[in-house]
Amino acid sequence: MLWPKSVAERVKTGADREIVRSYPYRSACPSTVWGDLVGRANGELFFAGYTNYFLWTQQPAFAATLRAKAEAGCRVRFLVGDPEGEATCRREAVEGVALSVSTRIRMTLDELAKMGPVEGVEVRTSAAPDAASHIALSVFRFDGEALVTPHLARLVGHDSPLLHLKRYESGGMFDRFVEHAEELWAGAAAV
């Protein structure tokens, strides 16, 4: 290498190479990124956000897309919070917004119910002991890529940062966040 320091400063190596892009706000991530990730996924779509409601407002014909993905063999999962849960009530008081957390969860559950039973689409609510961990971190998986939102203090999800990750190595950032979501899923209750 002629200029190792300059190359090292510009080329991602190690764990940070799994970070495709970061956004200071989830709402700053273009809806086309979400659409492209959903469109490319063939094996796994896992929406482990606490409410997930925004997907139907930002993605055209989202229910039809989910149905088509499931019918083509893609596993589609939604993990949401319990709209009646204690963590949900506490978060509503913290956020203090008109579109409450429980309402946003119910919007998602209503949209999923409208789809009717679809083989390959699963829905669960996080268990009470896991709710605080779930409400603090949203993980959206699209095969080997993920969008992750760590929720900040009193901010709603769209005002919190977002990381776009792509899996490159075992035990990297992608795997760590996906393992977190899988652990929450394992203890969750079917809807």
DAJOHU-V793572 format. One record per residue. PHI is phi in whole degrees, 0 to 359 (none if undefined). Layout:
BEGIN
<<PHI> <PHI>>
END
This chain:
BEGIN
<<none> <280> <231> <300> <293> <293> <292> <299> <285> <249> <253> <285> <224> <68> <298> <287> <290> <284> <275> <286> <197> <234> <231> <291> <223> <300> <292> <279> <284> <302> <298> <293> <297> <301> <298> <296> <294> <297> <297> <279> <291> <241> <249> <211> <238> <228> <256> <254> <268> <291> <241> <65> <300> <297> <299> <285> <273> <252> <246> <300> <50> <298> <299> <295> <297> <299> <300> <297> <298> <297> <294> <273> <102> <280> <280> <241> <231> <236> <243> <238> <285> <279> <298> <259> <288> <297> <297> <296> <299> <297> <293> <299> <294> <292> <289> <58> <247> <296> <273> <293> <301> <297> <295> <295> <295> <298> <301> <296> <298> <296> <297> <292> <296> <299> <291> <73> <291> <232> <299> <100> <251> <238> <226> <221> <249> <294> <290> <308> <294> <264> <301> <296> <289> <289> <292> <271> <208> <258> <234> <242> <254> <228> <51> <266> <233> <211> <245> <235> <238> <278> <280> <262> <25> <263> <276> <284> <306> <291> <263> <265> <291> <222> <247> <261> <244> <228> <289> <236> <211> <292> <79> <279> <300> <305> <301> <297> <291> <294> <299> <301> <297> <296> <295> <297> <299> <299> <264> <277> <260> <292> <263>>
END
